[in-house]
Amino acid sequence: QTHVGLSALAEIKTYVKNLTRVYNYHEKCNMLIINSLSPIMNPTFQ
C-alpha cells in the first residue's frame, strides 16, 4: 500500500513538472506574440 502511494506521488510530481513546463512554454509564446504585436497595436511604440 505504501509503495502504491509513493508511485502515485511520483506520478503526480512528474505530471506537475510537465504542466509547469508546458505553462512556461506557453508564457514564452505569449510574450513573443505580444512583443511582435505591440508595434502594430501601438504605433508610438516603434
Buried (B, 14 or more C-beta within 10 A) or exposed (E): EEEEEEEEEEEEEEEEEEEEEEEEEEEEEEEEEEEEEEEEEEEEEE
